[in-house]
Amino acid sequence: MSSGARVVLCTVPNEDVAEHIARTLVEERLCACVNVLPGVRSIYRWKDRVEDDRELLLLIKTHVDRFAELEQRIRTLHPYEVCEVVALDAGAVAAPYLAWLQTETRK
């Protein structure tokens, strides 16, 4: 059975964008927490070319009930034409952390 918790992955081009998106999502209660991980190197295909970029990775912790709004908000804040928004089901979550996450993401 799913806990309802989701970990959302989103790459961003720089620290300013990372901070803006992270703070906005937390302030708007679309997520409980965002970890900003520097030093990500992304190699991907875009418009028939292989690209190689330095990025940061946002690890966003939210609840499934908030995911649709969170995805839409990321898309409005993000500078990329197509941004990464990948949600992973967190099937096993410590009860105190899950309770905190649910409290912090209430509308």
CYANA upper distance limits for C-alpha pairs under 8 A (distance plus 0.5 A):
  1 MET  CA     91 GLY  CA      7.50
  2 SER  CA     89 ASP  CA      7.71
  2 SER  CA     90 ALA  CA      7.72
  2 SER  CA     91 GLY  CA      5.35
  2 SER  CA     92 ALA  CA      8.03
  3 SER  CA     90 ALA  CA      7.15
  3 SER  CA     91 GLY  CA      5.90
  3 SER  CA     92 ALA  CA      7.05
  3 SER  CA     93 VAL  CA      7.35
  3 SER  CA     98 LEU  CA      8.27
  4 GLY  CA     63 HIS  CA      6.05
  4 GLY  CA     64 VAL  CA      5.76
  4 GLY  CA     65 ASP  CA      8.25
  4 GLY  CA     89 ASP  CA      7.80
  4 GLY  CA     90 ALA  CA      7.78
  4 GLY  CA     91 GLY  CA      8.08
  5 ALA  CA     61 LYS  CA      7.71
  5 ALA  CA     62 THR  CA      6.42
  5 ALA  CA     63 HIS  CA      5.06
  5 ALA  CA     64 VAL  CA      6.58
  5 ALA  CA     89 ASP  CA      6.87
  5 ALA  CA     90 ALA  CA      5.81
  5 ALA  CA     91 GLY  CA      7.83
  5 ALA  CA     93 VAL  CA      8.10
  5 ALA  CA     98 LEU  CA      7.62
  5 ALA  CA    101 LEU  CA      8.28
  6 ARG  CA     60 ILE  CA      8.48
  6 ARG  CA     61 LYS  CA      6.38
  6 ARG  CA     62 THR  CA      5.78
  6 ARG  CA     63 HIS  CA      6.05
  6 ARG  CA     64 VAL  CA      6.62
  6 ARG  CA     87 ALA  CA      6.52
  6 ARG  CA     88 LEU  CA      6.00
  6 ARG  CA     89 ASP  CA      5.39
  6 ARG  CA     90 ALA  CA      5.86
  7 VAL  CA     59 LEU  CA      6.91
  7 VAL  CA     60 ILE  CA      5.99
  7 VAL  CA     61 LYS  CA      5.29
  7 VAL  CA     62 THR  CA      6.99
  7 VAL  CA     87 ALA  CA      6.12
  7 VAL  CA     88 LEU  CA      5.67
  7 VAL  CA     89 ASP  CA      7.12
  7 VAL  CA     90 ALA  CA      7.07
  8 VAL  CA     58 LEU  CA      8.24
  8 VAL  CA     59 LEU  CA      6.30
  8 VAL  CA     60 ILE  CA      5.35
  8 VAL  CA     61 LYS  CA      6.91
  8 VAL  CA     62 THR  CA      8.07
  8 VAL  CA     85 VAL  CA      6.92
  8 VAL  CA     86 VAL  CA      5.86
  8 VAL  CA     87 ALA  CA      4.74
  8 VAL  CA     88 LEU  CA      6.66
  9 LEU  CA     57 LEU  CA      7.37
  9 LEU  CA     58 LEU  CA      6.30
  9 LEU  CA     59 LEU  CA      5.70
  9 LEU  CA     60 ILE  CA      6.95
  9 LEU  CA     84 GLU  CA      7.47
  9 LEU  CA     85 VAL  CA      6.26
  9 LEU  CA     86 VAL  CA      5.64
  9 LEU  CA     87 ALA  CA      6.95
 10 CYS  CA     57 LEU  CA      6.29
 10 CYS  CA     58 LEU  CA      5.58
 10 CYS  CA     59 LEU  CA      7.38
 10 CYS  CA     60 ILE  CA      8.35
 10 CYS  CA     83 CYS  CA      7.73
 10 CYS  CA     84 GLU  CA      5.46
 10 CYS  CA     85 VAL  CA      5.68
 10 CYS  CA     86 VAL  CA      7.37
 11 THR  CA     55 GLU  CA      6.79
 11 THR  CA     56 LEU  CA      6.09
 11 THR  CA     57 LEU  CA      4.96
 11 THR  CA     58 LEU  CA      6.50
 11 THR  CA     83 CYS  CA      7.87
 11 THR  CA     84 GLU  CA      6.62
 12 VAL  CA     17 VAL  CA      7.03
 12 VAL  CA     18 ALA  CA      6.58
 12 VAL  CA     55 GLU  CA      6.14
 12 VAL  CA     56 LEU  CA      5.84
 12 VAL  CA     57 LEU  CA      6.86
 12 VAL  CA     58 LEU  CA      7.94
 12 VAL  CA     78 HIS  CA      8.17
 13 PRO  CA     17 VAL  CA      7.40
 13 PRO  CA     18 ALA  CA      8.27
 13 PRO  CA     54 ARG  CA      7.68
 13 PRO  CA     55 GLU  CA      5.33
 13 PRO  CA     56 LEU  CA      6.88
 14 ASN  CA     18 ALA  CA      6.75
 14 ASN  CA     55 GLU  CA      6.79
 14 ASN  CA     56 LEU  CA      6.88
 15 GLU  CA     19 GLU  CA      6.56
 15 GLU  CA     56 LEU  CA      7.81
 16 ASP  CA     20 HIS  CA      6.67
 17 VAL  CA     21 ILE  CA      6.59
 17 VAL  CA     78 HIS  CA      8.00
 18 ALA  CA     22 ALA  CA      6.46
 18 ALA  CA     36 VAL  CA      7.38
 18 ALA  CA     56 LEU  CA      7.78
 18 ALA  CA     58 LEU  CA      7.62
 19 GLU  CA     23 ARG  CA      6.42
 20 HIS  CA     24 THR  CA      6.57
 21 ILE  CA     25 LEU  CA      6.61
 21 ILE  CA     74 ILE  CA      7.45
 21 ILE  CA     77 LEU  CA      6.98
 21 ILE  CA     78 HIS  CA      8.00
 22 ALA  CA     26 VAL  CA      6.78
 22 ALA  CA     33 CYS  CA      8.45
 22 ALA  CA     34 VAL  CA      6.23
 22 ALA  CA     58 LEU  CA      8.23
 23 ARG  CA     27 GLU  CA      6.37
 24 THR  CA     28 GLU  CA      6.49
 25 LEU  CA     29 ARG  CA      6.69
 25 LEU  CA     30 LEU  CA      5.68
 25 LEU  CA     31 CYS  CA      6.40
 25 LEU  CA     70 LEU  CA      7.70
 25 LEU  CA     73 ARG  CA      8.23
 26 VAL  CA     30 LEU  CA      6.58
 26 VAL  CA     31 CYS  CA      5.84
 26 VAL  CA     32 ALA  CA      6.37
 26 VAL  CA     33 CYS  CA      6.84
 26 VAL  CA     34 VAL  CA      8.01
 29 ARG  CA    104 GLU  CA      6.74
 29 ARG  CA    105 THR  CA      5.29
 29 ARG  CA    106 ARG  CA      7.29
 29 ARG  CA    107 LYS  CA      7.48
 30 LEU  CA     62 THR  CA      7.24
 30 LEU  CA     66 ARG  CA      6.34
 30 LEU  CA     67 PHE  CA      8.10
 30 LEU  CA     69 GLU  CA      7.57
 30 LEU  CA     70 LEU  CA      5.97
 30 LEU  CA    105 THR  CA      6.23
 31 CYS  CA     60 ILE  CA      7.20
 31 CYS  CA     61 LYS  CA      6.13
 31 CYS  CA     62 THR  CA      4.81
 31 CYS  CA     63 HIS  CA      7.70
 31 CYS  CA     66 ARG  CA      7.99
 31 CYS  CA     70 LEU  CA      8.01
 31 CYS  CA    101 LEU  CA      8.20
 31 CYS  CA    104 GLU  CA      7.64
 31 CYS  CA    105 THR  CA      6.01
 32 ALA  CA     60 ILE  CA      8.33
 32 ALA  CA     61 LYS  CA      6.33
 32 ALA  CA     62 THR  CA      6.39
 32 ALA  CA    100 TRP  CA      8.44
 32 ALA  CA    101 LEU  CA      5.94
 32 ALA  CA    102 GLN  CA      8.49
 32 ALA  CA    104 GLU  CA      5.72
 32 ALA  CA    105 THR  CA      6.35
 33 CYS  CA     60 ILE  CA      6.48
 33 CYS  CA     61 LYS  CA      5.87
 33 CYS  CA     62 THR  CA      8.01
 34 VAL  CA     58 LEU  CA      6.77
 34 VAL  CA     59 LEU  CA      5.96
 34 VAL  CA     60 ILE  CA      4.95
 34 VAL  CA     61 LYS  CA      6.82
 35 ASN  CA     58 LEU  CA      6.16
 35 ASN  CA     59 LEU  CA      5.51
 35 ASN  CA     60 ILE  CA      7.05
 36 VAL  CA     56 LEU  CA      7.22
 36 VAL  CA     57 LEU  CA      6.38
 36 VAL  CA     58 LEU  CA      5.34
 36 VAL  CA     59 LEU  CA      7.09
 37 LEU  CA     56 LEU  CA      6.04
 37 LEU  CA     57 LEU  CA      5.52
 37 LEU  CA     58 LEU  CA      6.82
 37 LEU  CA     59 LEU  CA      8.23
 38 PRO  CA     55 GLU  CA      7.49
 38 PRO  CA     56 LEU  CA      5.08
 38 PRO  CA     57 LEU  CA      7.03
 39 GLY  CA     54 ARG  CA      7.31
 39 GLY  CA     55 GLU  CA      7.11
 39 GLY  CA     56 LEU  CA      6.68
 40 VAL  CA     54 ARG  CA      6.29
 40 VAL  CA     55 GLU  CA      5.59
 40 VAL  CA     56 LEU  CA      5.91
 40 VAL  CA     57 LEU  CA      7.06
 41 ARG  CA     52 ASP  CA      7.55
 41 ARG  CA     53 ASP  CA      6.24
 41 ARG  CA     54 ARG  CA      5.13
 41 ARG  CA     55 GLU  CA      6.51
 42 SER  CA     51 GLU  CA      8.29
 42 SER  CA     52 ASP  CA      6.22
 42 SER  CA     53 ASP  CA      5.80
 42 SER  CA     54 ARG  CA      6.80
 42 SER  CA     55 GLU  CA      7.36
 43 ILE  CA     50 VAL  CA      7.39
 43 ILE  CA     51 GLU  CA      6.03
 43 ILE  CA     52 ASP  CA      4.98
 43 ILE  CA     53 ASP  CA      7.06
 44 TYR  CA     50 VAL  CA      6.10
 44 TYR  CA     51 GLU  CA      5.87
 44 TYR  CA     52 ASP  CA      7.24
 45 ARG  CA     49 ARG  CA      5.98
 45 ARG  CA     50 VAL  CA      4.93
 45 ARG  CA     51 GLU  CA      6.47
 46 TRP  CA     50 VAL  CA      6.82
 46 TRP  CA     51 GLU  CA      7.19
 61 LYS  CA    101 LEU  CA      8.09
 62 THR  CA     66 ARG  CA      7.22
 62 THR  CA     67 PHE  CA      7.49
 62 THR  CA    101 LEU  CA      7.26
 62 THR  CA    102 GLN  CA      8.49
 62 THR  CA    105 THR  CA      7.32
 63 HIS  CA     67 PHE  CA      7.04
 63 HIS  CA    101 LEU  CA      7.71
 63 HIS  CA    102 GLN  CA      7.16
 63 HIS  CA    105 THR  CA      7.41
 66 ARG  CA     70 LEU  CA      6.55
 66 ARG  CA    105 THR  CA      7.70
 67 PHE  CA     71 GLU  CA      6.47
 68 ALA  CA     72 GLN  CA      6.82
 69 GLU  CA     73 ARG  CA      6.60
 70 LEU  CA     74 ILE  CA      6.65
 71 GLU  CA     75 ARG  CA      6.79
 71 GLU  CA     85 VAL  CA      7.19
 72 GLN  CA     76 THR  CA      6.92
 73 ARG  CA     77 LEU  CA      6.77
 74 ILE  CA     78 HIS  CA      6.27
 74 ILE  CA     85 VAL  CA      8.48
 75 ARG  CA     83 CYS  CA      7.40
 78 HIS  CA     83 CYS  CA      7.40
 79 PRO  CA     83 CYS  CA      8.49
 93 VAL  CA     97 TYR  CA      7.41
 93 VAL  CA     98 LEU  CA      6.59
 94 ALA  CA     98 LEU  CA      6.65
 95 ALA  CA     99 ALA  CA      6.61
 96 PRO  CA    100 TRP  CA      6.75
 97 TYR  CA    101 LEU  CA      6.59
 98 LEU  CA    102 GLN  CA      6.63
 99 ALA  CA    103 THR  CA      6.69
100 TRP  CA    104 GLU  CA      6.65
101 LEU  CA    105 THR  CA      6.74
102 GLN  CA    106 ARG  CA      6.85
